[in-house]
Amino acid sequence: MRPWRAWARGLVELIFPARCYFCRVNLVHRGEVVCPECLALIHYLHSPLCSCCGRELPDSGGGDHLCGACLRKPPVYAWSRAVVCYASPVSHLLHRLKYASDTRALPALVQVVAPFREVLRQEFQWETDRIVPVPLFSARLKKRGLNQSLLLAKIFFPQAGEALLVDILIRTRNTPPQTTLDGVARRKNLRAAFAVRDPLAICGRRIFLVDDVLTTGTTVTECARALLAAGAREIRVVTVARVAGSRE
């Protein structure tokens, strides 16, 4: 960077210091979007976790293991992980992104999920695996102007390139929002609501399916069923957050 540009940027930062997305306090370190105090309010999920669904388990002195729900009825996906518990301030970030198309939330979400990127780097095989965001119905996408799951997939996998399959999974019908329904209605609402546009693109591949929040697991379950029926080898679910104790 040329000296005068560095000087100009320093002057701008002095006059207009960066502020925390949430509490608006001035930030000390360059590159931060959320202050340490607000970050401390976020509940990051940690071991022991269910080795299948990723649910946080009571600490009994052991490592990760299968929860009772997965032992009784294994989900169709092989593996699911979320970064944090769905609560403020992350719930506010996701709500702003999803329902207000507020892309200013993205840098804060980058900072929130940063610790999880190393886990994904170790799990993801760039030569063979593929990344698929949970899709929106075309009319809803047009209304919102963005698909939050696609933007989050780019945050989780910033170097995805051609491994990110943007339009491979589609919604075949415009279903009511899941947030307005109970558990039974959620499952009926999304039954056969997804289809794969090009099965050859995922045949035999391990898929990392990305969404914003795991609540009952209905959405990712129905997406996983469609991907597996089209020939995918295995589905791994990645979300920013999950509702405490959630399991389909």
N, C-alpha and C positions, 0 to 999 in steps of 0.2 A: 504494500500500500504506500502511495506517495505521502511524504511528510505532511503536506498541507491537508490531505484528506484525513489523515489520522488526527491532526489538530482540530479540524472542523468537526469530526465525529465526537471527539472529546469535549468540545465546547457544547455541542447539542446535548450530550449526556449530562453535562453539568447543569445546563439550564432546564432541560426536560428529562430528569432522571427516570429510568424504568421503574414501574410500579407493579406490585403484586397483583395478579389478575383478580384475586378475591378481596383482600383487605386494603389494597391500594397503598400500602406502605412502600417507601422507597427501597429498591433492591440494591444490595451491596455488590454482589458479584455479577459480572457480565455474563450473559447467556441464561441467567435465571428468569423465570416467568412467575414462579410461585415462591413466596418467601419461606424460610425454614419453619416458621411458626405455623403456617397453613399446611405445609407438608406434614408436620407432626400430627395434624388432625386426621390424616388419611390412614385407614387401617389396611395395611398390606397383608395379603394372605400368606401364611407361612406354614411350614411343616409342624405337626403332622397333617398331611392332606390325604384324601382318598386318592389312591394311585390311578383310579379310573376317571371319576367325575370331577376331581379337584376340590371337592368340598373340604373346608377346614374342619378338622376333627379335634376332640378333646385331647390334651397332651397327657398321654399315659406313660411317657418315657420311651416310647418306641418311635420308629420312623413311619414313613408313609405306608398305608395299607388300604385295602378295600373297605369301604363303608358298608353298613348293613344293607342299604338300598341297592347298591351295585352287586352285592352277593346274591340278593334275592332275585333281582331282575336287572341284568347288565344292560346298559344303554346301547344303542346301535352304533354310536361312535366309540372309538377305542380309548380316547384320552381327551380330557378337557382341563384347561387351565385359565384362571382369571388372575388379574394382577392385584386388584383391591376389592374390598367389600363395598357394595353399592350403598353409599351414604354420602352426606355432605363432607367436603366440598366437591368430590368427583361427580356425584349425581347432578349437581348444578352444571358442571362442565358439559356432561353428556346431554343434558336436557337442552342447554343453549345450542349445542351443535345440531342436535336432531330436530328440534322443533322451531328453532329460530334461525337456522342456517348461519349461526354465528361462528365463522371460521377463525375468529380471534381466540377461540378456545383451543385450537389445535396446538399452538406452542406449549400451552400449559399441559395438555395431554401427553405431548412428547416427553416433557419432564417427568410426568407421573409414571409412564410406562418404561422409562429408560432402564431401570434396574432389571426388567424382565427380558430385555433384548438379548442378553447373554444366554439366557435359557433357550430362547428360540434359535439363536445362532448355533447352539450345540445340537438341537433337535432337528433342525431343517436341513435336508440334503438338497443343495441347489441344483444338482444335476438331474434329479428325478422327481422331487416333490413339487406340488403346485399349491397356489394360494387362491382361495375363492371367497369373496365377500358375500354375505347374505344379501340377496337382492331386494329391491323395492319394486312394486308394481309400477308400470310406466307412468300412469296418471299421477301416482303419489310422488314419484321422482320428479316429474315436471313441476308439481306444486311446490315441493321443497327446494328444488334446485340443486340438491346434492344427495348422495347416498353416504350416510355417516359410516357405514361398515366398510365401504371402499376407502374412505379417507383414513380410517383406523388401520386397515390392512397396510397402507403405505407407511404408517407410523411404525407398526410392528416389524415390517419387512422393508426398510428404506431402500434396499438394493435389489428388490424383487425382479425388476425387469420383466422379461417375458414369462417368468414363473407366475406372475399375477394374472389370473384369468378373469377379466372384468365382466364379460357378458356370457360366460359359459352356463351359469345357473340363472334361471329366470322364474318369475312368479307368473303362473298361468291365469290367475284371477285376482281381482281386487278384494282382499279380505278386510273385515273390520280390524282396527288396531287391537293387538293382543292385550293392551293395558286395560281395555274396557270389559274384559271377559274373565270368568273364573277358570279353574283348571280344566274341567271337563269340556267347557265351551272352547277353550283355547285349542285343545286337541282336535275337536271337530272342525274348527274354523280353518285350520291349516292342512287338513288331510288332503293329499294329492294337489297341493297348491304350488308345488315347485316342479320344474322339469329341467333337463340338461339339453342344451342346444346342440352340442357337438360331443357325443360320447367318446369318440376316438381321442379327443384331447386329454381325457382323464383316465382312459382305460389302463388299469394296472398301476395307477399312480396313487401315492399317499397324498391326501388333501388336507391342508390346513384351512379350516373354515373359520372365518372371522366375523364377529358380531360385536355390538357394543355392550350389552348386558345379558347375562344368563339369569332368568327368573325361574320358570318351571322347566326349562329345557325343551319346550315344545317346538320352537322355531328351528333350533339347530338340529333337533331330532328329525324333523320332516325334511330339512335340507339334506341331512346325511343319508336318509333313506333314498332320496332321489339320486344322489351321487353314487351310492353303492349299487343301486339298480342299473345305473348307466355304466358300471364296470370299474368304479374306483376301488382300490385295494383296501384302503383304510382311511378313516376320517379322524382328524384331531381338531378339537374346537379351541379357539383362542378368543377370549373376550377381555375387555378392559375391567369389567366389574361383574360381580355376581351378588344376588340377594343372599343374605346370610341364611345358611341352612338349606338353600335351594337345591332341589333335585326333582326331576320330572316325576 
